[in-house]
Amino acid sequence: MLTSIVASTTTTSSISTGVLLITTPVGLPEYGVLAVIVLIVLLSVREVLSVSPKWSKSLDCTLKMAIMPLVIVFVAIVVFKLSHLR
């Protein structure tokens, strides 16, 4: 009877360890791609609108506020990818 209790305890602990390793993802790569696409679109919109008559300082400021965080995210993605290549 004592051996069956010990055997079931070791089986349970090894199963739970395997589940913990499976459910801990590293990063969210699909959102990184989305951030890069949005950055490219916003930079393109800024270039096109900069030559239009509707261009103003407030529009420039608004676009910069949207672009700068995405540039930081882009740099972080590049650094993360390069650090995992080594």
N, C-alpha and C positions, 0 to 999 in steps of 0.2 A: 504494500500500500504506500509506503514512504517513497519508493522509487517512482511511482506513477505521478505523485505530486511534484517531485523535483523535475521530472521530464516535462511536464506540462508548463512549469514555470519557465524553463529555459526556452521552450518553443515560443511562448508568448513574448518573451523579451527579444528574441531574435526577429520575430515578425514585426514588432513595433519599431525596432531600429530600422528595418528596411523601409517601412512606410515613411518614416521621418526623412530619410534620404531622398525618397522619390518626390515628396511634396514640397521641397524647398527649392524653388526656382531661383536662378541667378539673373536678375534684371528683367526688363520687359522689352525685348527687341522690336516687337511690332509697333510699339508706341514711338520708338526712336525713329523708325522709318517715316511715320506719320509727321513727326516734328520736322524732319528734314524736308519733306514735301511741302509742308506749310511754310517753312522758311524760304524755299525757292519761289513759291507763289507770291509771298509778300514782297520779296526783293524784286520780282518781275513787275508787280503792281506799282511799286515805288518808282521804278525806272520809267514806266509808261506814264504815270501821273505827273512825274516831275517836268515833263515837257508840255503838259496840257494847261489850258487857261484856268482850270479849277485848282491848281496847285496853290497851297497856302502854308504858312508856318504851322498852323494848328494841325493840318493834315500831315505835314512832315513829322511833327512831334508825336502824333498818334501812331503813325507807322513805325517810328523808331521805338516807341514803347512796346510794340508788338514784336519787332524784329530782334531787339537786343537780348531778351531772355532766350529766344530760340537760337541765337548765335552761341550763347553760353552752353545751352544743351547740346548743340552740334559739336562744340569743342570737347565737351565731356564725353560724348559718344566716341569721338575719334581717339581721345586719350584712352578710354576704356578698351576699345578694340585693339589699339596698338599694344597695350599692356598685356593683353591675353594672347598675342602672337608669339611672345617670347617664351 
